[in-house]
């Protein structure tokens, strides 16, 4: 979900879509600097930036579904699930 930009002469910028991924990037910064040093023999600066994308933010909204609603969503994605349920005479609610 993160994008990477390389900015001369020695900056690698990690652009995160949320504060959560930005925090993760900041936690991994030392490991990334060590990796770049080993692989390229160059010492880089790792910087981070948050650019929230409204489309991603809207897609990540949590929706609470009941068991029957979960089944309906799954059956829409995989019609064989509905055939299996009907063929075995299963009941989703319990």
DSSP file (Angstrom, degrees, kcal/mol; ACC not computed):
  #  RESIDUE AA STRUCTURE BP1 BP2  ACC     N-H-->O    O-->H-N    N-H-->O    O-->H-N    TCO  KAPPA ALPHA  PHI   PSI    X-CA   Y-CA   Z-CA
    1    1 A X              0   0    0      0, 0.0     2,-0.2     0, 0.0    16,-0.1   0.000 360.0 360.0 360.0 -17.6    0.0    0.0    0.0
    2    2 A X        -     0   0    0     14,-0.1     2,-0.3    15,-0.1    14,-0.2  -0.588 360.0-145.5 -87.0 149.7    3.0    2.3    0.4
    3    3 A X  E     -A   15   0A   0     12,-2.5    12,-3.0    -2,-0.2     2,-0.4  -0.843   9.8-144.1-108.9 152.4    4.7    4.0   -2.5
    4    4 A X  E     -A   14   0A   0     -2,-0.3     2,-0.4    10,-0.2    10,-0.2  -0.964  13.7-174.3-120.1 132.4    8.4    4.7   -2.7
    5    5 A X  E     -A   13   0A   0      8,-2.6     8,-3.3    -2,-0.4     2,-0.6  -0.988  13.5-149.5-122.5 135.6   10.0    7.7   -4.2
    6    6 A X  E     -A   12   0A   0     -2,-0.4     2,-0.5     6,-0.2     6,-0.2  -0.917  15.4-171.4-104.4 124.7   13.8    8.1   -4.6
    7    7 A X  E  >  -A   11   0A   0      4,-3.0     4,-2.5    -2,-0.6     3,-0.2  -0.966  31.7 -82.1-120.5 124.4   15.0   11.7   -4.4
    8    8 A X  T  4 S+     0   0    0     -2,-0.5     2,-0.1     1,-0.2     4,-0.0  -0.279  98.1  16.4 -62.4 150.8   18.5   12.6   -5.2
    9    9 A X  T  4 S-     0   0    0      2,-0.0    -1,-0.2     0, 0.0    -3,-0.0  -0.958 132.5 -27.9 -89.8 -24.1   21.1   12.5   -3.8
   10   10 A X  T  4 S+     0   0    0     -3,-0.2    35,-3.5    -2,-0.1     2,-0.4   0.164  91.3 115.6-144.7  24.6   20.3   10.2   -0.9
   11   11 A X  E  <  -Ab   7  45A   0     -4,-2.5    -4,-3.0    33,-0.2     2,-0.5  -0.849  34.3-172.8-108.2 135.1   16.7   10.2    0.1
   12   12 A X  E     -Ab   6  46A   0     33,-3.2    35,-2.3    -2,-0.4     2,-0.5  -0.986  16.2-159.6-118.6 117.0   14.2    7.4   -0.1
   13   13 A X  E     -Ab   5  47A   0     -8,-3.3    -8,-2.6    -2,-0.5     2,-0.6  -0.864   5.7-156.5-105.0 126.5   10.6    8.6    0.7
   14   14 A X  E     -Ab   4  48A   0     33,-3.1    35,-2.0    -2,-0.5     2,-0.6  -0.900   9.2-159.0-100.6 118.2    8.0    6.2    1.8
   15   15 A X  E     -Ab   3  49A   0    -12,-3.0   -12,-2.5    -2,-0.6     2,-0.3  -0.882  10.9-165.6-104.1 118.2    4.5    7.5    1.1
   16   16 A X  E     - b   0  50A   0     33,-3.1    35,-2.9    -2,-0.6   -14,-0.1  -0.747  23.9-142.9-105.8 147.8    1.8    5.9    3.2
   17   17 A X  S    S+     0   0    0     -2,-0.3    36,-0.4    33,-0.2     2,-0.3   0.575  84.2  19.5 -84.0  -8.2   -2.0    6.0    2.8
   18   18 A X  S  > S-     0   0    0     34,-0.1     4,-1.8     1,-0.1     5,-0.1  -0.969  79.0-107.1-153.5 166.3   -2.7    6.1    6.5
   19   19 A X  H  > S+     0   0    0     -2,-0.3     4,-2.4     1,-0.2     5,-0.2   0.847 115.7  59.2 -64.4 -34.2   -1.2    6.9    9.9
   20   20 A X  H  > S+     0   0    0      1,-0.2     4,-1.9     2,-0.2    -1,-0.2   0.942 108.7  41.5 -62.9 -48.5   -1.0    3.1   10.7
   21   21 A X  H  > S+     0   0    0      1,-0.2     4,-2.4     2,-0.2    -1,-0.2   0.830 112.6  56.3 -69.9 -29.8    1.2    2.2    7.7
   22   22 A X  H  X S+     0   0    0     -4,-1.8     4,-2.3     2,-0.2    -2,-0.2   0.904 106.3  50.0 -65.7 -40.1    3.3    5.3    8.4
   23   23 A X  H  X S+     0   0    0     -4,-2.4     4,-2.0     2,-0.2    -2,-0.2   0.908 110.5  50.1 -63.1 -41.7    3.9    4.1   11.9
   24   24 A X  H  X S+     0   0    0     -4,-1.9     4,-1.6     2,-0.2    -2,-0.2   0.922 109.8  50.7 -61.7 -44.2    4.9    0.7   10.5
   25   25 A X  H  < S+     0   0    0     -4,-2.4     4,-0.5     1,-0.2    -2,-0.2   0.901 109.5  50.4 -61.4 -41.1    7.3    2.4    8.0
   26   26 A X  H >< S+     0   0    0     -4,-2.3     3,-0.8     1,-0.2     4,-0.3   0.879 108.3  52.9 -65.2 -36.8    8.9    4.4   10.8
   27   27 A X  H 3< S+     0   0    0     -4,-2.0     3,-0.3     1,-0.2     4,-0.2   0.826 112.7  44.6 -66.1 -30.9    9.4    1.3   12.9
   28   28 A X  T 3X S+     0   0    0     -4,-1.6     4,-2.3     1,-0.2    -1,-0.2   0.400  83.4 102.3 -93.4   1.6   11.2   -0.4   10.0
   29   29 A X  H <> S+     0   0    0     -3,-0.8     4,-2.4    -4,-0.5     5,-0.2   0.883  79.6  49.4 -56.9 -45.2   13.3    2.6    9.0
   30   30 A X  H  > S+     0   0    0     -4,-0.3     4,-2.3    -3,-0.3    -1,-0.2   0.911 111.2  49.9 -63.0 -42.5   16.5    1.3   10.7
   31   31 A X  H  > S+     0   0    0     -4,-0.2     4,-2.3     1,-0.2    -1,-0.2   0.900 111.3  49.6 -62.8 -40.0   16.2   -2.1    9.0
   32   32 A X  H  X S+     0   0    0     -4,-2.3     4,-2.6     2,-0.2    -2,-0.2   0.898 109.5  50.6 -66.5 -40.3   15.7   -0.4    5.6
   33   33 A X  H  X S+     0   0    0     -4,-2.4     4,-2.2     2,-0.2    11,-0.2   0.927 111.8  48.1 -62.4 -44.3   18.7    1.8    6.0
   34   34 A X  H  X S+     0   0    0     -4,-2.3     4,-2.3     2,-0.2    -2,-0.2   0.898 110.8  52.0 -62.6 -40.6   20.8   -1.3    6.9
   35   35 A X  H  X S+     0   0    0     -4,-2.3     4,-2.6     2,-0.2     5,-0.3   0.938 110.6  46.9 -61.9 -47.8   19.4   -3.1    3.9
   36   36 A X  H  X>S+     0   0    0     -4,-2.6     4,-2.7     1,-0.2     6,-0.8   0.897 111.2  52.3 -61.4 -39.9   20.3   -0.3    1.5
   37   37 A X  H  X5S+     0   0    0     -4,-2.2     4,-1.2    -5,-0.2    -1,-0.2   0.912 113.4  43.6 -63.7 -42.0   23.8    0.0    3.0
   38   38 A X  H  <5S+     0   0    0     -4,-2.3    -2,-0.2     1,-0.2    -1,-0.2   0.905 121.3  38.5 -68.3 -42.7   24.4   -3.7    2.5
   39   39 A X  H  <5S+     0   0    0     -4,-2.6    -2,-0.2    -5,-0.2    -3,-0.2   0.842 133.5  18.2 -81.3 -35.5   23.0   -3.9   -1.0
   40   40 A X  H  <5S-     0   0    0     -4,-2.7    -3,-0.2    -5,-0.3    -2,-0.2   0.533  88.3-128.2-116.4  -9.4   24.1   -0.6   -2.6
   41   41 A X  S  <<S+     0   0    0     -4,-1.2     2,-0.4    -5,-0.6    -4,-0.2   0.763  73.5 119.2  62.2  25.4   27.0    0.5   -0.3
   42   42 A X        -     0   0    0     -6,-0.8     2,-0.6   -32,-0.0    -1,-0.2  -0.971  63.5-135.8-122.2 136.3   25.2    3.9   -0.1
   43   43 A X        -     0   0    0     -2,-0.4     2,-0.3    -3,-0.1    -9,-0.1  -0.821  32.2-172.6 -90.5 121.4   23.9    5.4    3.1
   44   44 A X        -     0   0    0     -2,-0.6     2,-0.5   -11,-0.2   -33,-0.2  -0.729  24.6-124.4-112.8 160.8   20.4    6.7    2.5
   45   45 A X  E     -b   11   0A   0    -35,-3.5   -33,-3.2    -2,-0.3     2,-0.6  -0.917  21.4-151.4-101.3 128.4   17.9    8.8    4.5
   46   46 A X  E     +b   12   0A   0     -2,-0.5     2,-0.3   -35,-0.2   -33,-0.2  -0.899  20.8 176.5-101.0 118.6   14.5    7.2    4.9
   47   47 A X  E     -b   13   0A   0    -35,-2.3   -33,-3.1    -2,-0.6     2,-0.3  -0.856  13.7-148.2-118.1 157.3   11.7    9.7    5.2
   48   48 A X  E     -b   14   0A   0     -2,-0.3     2,-0.3   -35,-0.2   -33,-0.2  -0.888  12.7-178.8-126.2 156.8    8.0    9.2    5.5
   49   49 A X  E     -b   15   0A   0    -35,-2.0   -33,-3.1    -2,-0.3     2,-0.5  -0.987  20.2-136.9-150.8 144.4    4.9   11.0    4.4
   50   50 A X  E     +b   16   0A   0     -2,-0.3     2,-0.4   -35,-0.2   -33,-0.2  -0.928  21.7 172.8-107.5 123.7    1.2   10.4    4.8
   51   51 A X        -     0   0    0    -35,-2.9     2,-0.3    -2,-0.5    -2,-0.0  -0.874  22.1-151.0-127.3  96.6   -1.1   11.0    1.8
   52   52 A X        -     0   0    0     -2,-0.4     2,-0.6     1,-0.0   -34,-0.1  -0.531   3.5-151.0 -74.5 127.2   -4.5    9.8    2.7
   53   53 A X     >  -     0   0    0    -36,-0.4     4,-2.6    -2,-0.3     5,-0.2  -0.875   5.4-149.4 -98.6 122.5   -6.5    8.6   -0.4
   54   54 A X  H  > S+     0   0    0     -2,-0.6     4,-2.5     1,-0.2     5,-0.2   0.842  96.2  55.6 -63.0 -34.1  -10.2    9.1    0.1
   55   55 A X  H  > S+     0   0    0      2,-0.2     4,-1.8     1,-0.2    -1,-0.2   0.920 111.7  42.9 -64.9 -43.2  -11.1    6.1   -2.1
   56   56 A X  H  > S+     0   0    0      2,-0.2     4,-1.3     1,-0.2    -2,-0.2   0.897 113.3  53.1 -68.1 -39.9   -8.9    3.8    0.0
   57   57 A X  H  < S+     0   0    0     -4,-2.6     3,-0.3     1,-0.2    -2,-0.2   0.909 110.5  46.7 -62.5 -42.2  -10.2    5.3    3.2
   58   58 A X  H >< S+     0   0    0     -4,-2.5     3,-1.1     1,-0.2    -1,-0.2   0.867 110.1  53.9 -67.4 -36.3  -13.8    4.7    2.1
   59   59 A X  H 3< S+     0   0    0     -4,-1.8    -1,-0.2     1,-0.2    -2,-0.2   0.744 103.3  57.8 -70.2 -23.0  -13.0    1.1    1.1
   60   60 A X  T 3< S+     0   0    0     -4,-1.3    -1,-0.2    -3,-0.3    -2,-0.2   0.422  73.9 125.2 -90.5   1.8  -11.6    0.4    4.5
   61   61 A X    <   -     0   0    0     -3,-1.1     2,-0.4    -4,-0.2    -3,-0.0  -0.410  63.1-124.8 -62.0 133.0  -14.8    1.2    6.4
   62   62 A X        -     0   0    0     -2,-0.1     2,-0.5     2,-0.0    -1,-0.1  -0.664  24.3-166.1 -83.4 132.0  -15.8   -1.7    8.6
   63   63 A X        -     0   0    0     -2,-0.4     2,-0.5     2,-0.0    -2,-0.0  -0.980  14.7-138.4-119.0 127.3  -19.3   -3.0    8.0
   64   64 A X        -     0   0    0     -2,-0.5     2,-0.3     0, 0.0    -2,-0.0  -0.749  25.6-173.3 -88.6 125.2  -20.8   -5.4   10.6
   65   65 A X        -     0   0    0     -2,-0.5     2,-0.1     1,-0.0    -2,-0.0  -0.886  20.8-124.7-118.8 148.4  -22.7   -8.2    9.0
   66   66 A X     >  -     0   0    0     -2,-0.3     4,-2.5     1,-0.1     5,-0.2  -0.314  38.7 -99.2 -78.0 172.7  -24.9  -10.9   10.5
   67   67 A X  H  > S+     0   0    0      1,-0.2     4,-2.2     2,-0.2     5,-0.1   0.893 125.6  48.8 -62.6 -39.6  -24.1  -14.6    9.8
   68   68 A X  H  > S+     0   0    0      2,-0.2     4,-2.2     1,-0.2    -1,-0.2   0.871 111.1  50.3 -69.5 -34.7  -26.8  -14.7    7.1
   69   69 A X  H  > S+     0   0    0      2,-0.2     4,-2.1     1,-0.2    -2,-0.2   0.885 109.5  51.2 -68.7 -38.0  -25.5  -11.5    5.5
   70   70 A X  H  X S+     0   0    0     -4,-2.5     4,-2.4     2,-0.2    -2,-0.2   0.923 110.4  49.6 -61.7 -44.0  -22.0  -12.9    5.5
   71   71 A X  H  X S+     0   0    0     -4,-2.2     4,-3.0     1,-0.2     5,-0.2   0.923 108.8  51.9 -61.4 -44.3  -23.3  -16.1    3.8
   72   72 A X  H  X S+     0   0    0     -4,-2.2     4,-1.8     1,-0.2    -1,-0.2   0.900 110.6  47.8 -60.5 -41.8  -25.2  -14.0    1.2
   73   73 A X  H  X S+     0   0    0     -4,-2.1     4,-1.6     2,-0.2    -1,-0.2   0.923 114.3  46.8 -64.3 -44.0  -22.0  -12.0    0.3
   74   74 A X  H  X S+     0   0    0     -4,-2.4     4,-2.2     1,-0.2    -2,-0.2   0.895 110.8  52.1 -65.3 -39.9  -20.0  -15.3    0.0
   75   75 A X  H  < S+     0   0    0     -4,-3.0     7,-0.3     1,-0.2    -1,-0.2   0.831 106.7  53.8 -67.4 -31.8  -22.7  -16.9   -2.1
   76   76 A X  H  < S+     0   0    0     -4,-1.8     3,-0.3    -5,-0.2    -1,-0.2   0.890 112.8  43.5 -66.7 -38.6  -22.7  -14.0   -4.5
   77   77 A X  H  < S+     0   0    0     -4,-1.6     2,-0.4     1,-0.3    -2,-0.2   0.826 129.5  26.0 -74.8 -31.8  -19.0  -14.3   -4.9
   78   78 A X    >X  -     0   0    0     -4,-2.2     3,-1.8    -5,-0.1     4,-0.6  -0.808  63.0-173.4-136.5  93.1  -19.1  -18.1   -5.2
   79   79 A X  H 3> S+     0   0    0     -2,-0.4     4,-1.7    -3,-0.3     3,-0.4   0.742  82.7  70.8 -59.7 -23.5  -22.5  -19.6   -6.5
   80   80 A X  H 3> S+     0   0    0      1,-0.2     4,-2.4     2,-0.2    -1,-0.3   0.797  89.7  62.2 -63.6 -26.8  -21.2  -23.1   -5.8
   81   81 A X  H <> S+     0   0    0     -3,-1.8     4,-2.5     2,-0.2    -1,-0.2   0.909 103.3  48.0 -64.4 -41.8  -21.5  -22.3   -2.1
   82   82 A X  H  X S+     0   0    0     -4,-0.6     4,-2.6    -3,-0.4     5,-0.2   0.899 111.0  51.1 -65.5 -39.8  -25.3  -21.8   -2.5
   83   83 A X  H  X S+     0   0    0     -4,-1.7     4,-2.8     2,-0.2    -2,-0.2   0.907 110.9  48.7 -63.2 -41.1  -25.6  -25.1   -4.5
   84   84 A X  H  X S+     0   0    0     -4,-2.4     4,-2.1     2,-0.2     6,-0.2   0.930 111.9  48.4 -63.8 -46.4  -23.7  -26.9   -1.7
   85   85 A X  H  X>S+     0   0    0     -4,-2.5     5,-2.4     1,-0.2     4,-0.7   0.932 116.4  42.7 -59.6 -47.4  -25.9  -25.5    1.0
   86   86 A X  H  <5S+     0   0    0     -4,-2.6     3,-0.5     1,-0.2    -2,-0.2   0.899 112.9  52.9 -67.7 -40.4  -29.1  -26.3   -0.9
   87   87 A X  H  <5S+     0   0    0     -4,-2.8    -1,-0.2     1,-0.2    -2,-0.2   0.839 116.0  39.1 -64.3 -34.5  -27.8  -29.8   -1.9
   88   88 A X  H  <5S-     0   0    0     -4,-2.1    -1,-0.2    -5,-0.2    -2,-0.2   0.484 107.8-123.8 -93.5  -4.6  -27.0  -30.7    1.7
   89   89 A X  T  <5 +     0   0    0     -4,-0.7    -3,-0.2    -3,-0.5    -4,-0.1   0.873  49.4 172.8  65.2  36.7  -30.1  -29.0    3.2
   90   90 A X      < -     0   0    0     -5,-2.4     2,-0.5    -6,-0.2    -1,-0.2  -0.411  27.5-144.7 -81.3 154.8  -27.9  -26.9    5.5
   91   91 A X        -     0   0    0      1,-0.1    -1,-0.0    -2,-0.1    -5,-0.0  -0.982   3.3-161.6-118.5 127.6  -29.2  -24.0    7.6
   92   92 A X  S    S+     0   0    0     -2,-0.5     2,-0.3     2,-0.0    -1,-0.1   0.884  72.8  75.0 -77.4 -39.4  -27.0  -21.0    8.1
   93   93 A X              0   0    0      1,-0.2    -2,-0.0   -26,-0.0     0, 0.0  -0.573 360.0 360.0 -76.8 132.7  -28.7  -19.6   11.2
   94   94 A X              0   0    0     -2,-0.3    -1,-0.2     0, 0.0    -2,-0.0   0.285 360.0 360.0-149.7 360.0  -28.1  -21.5   14.4
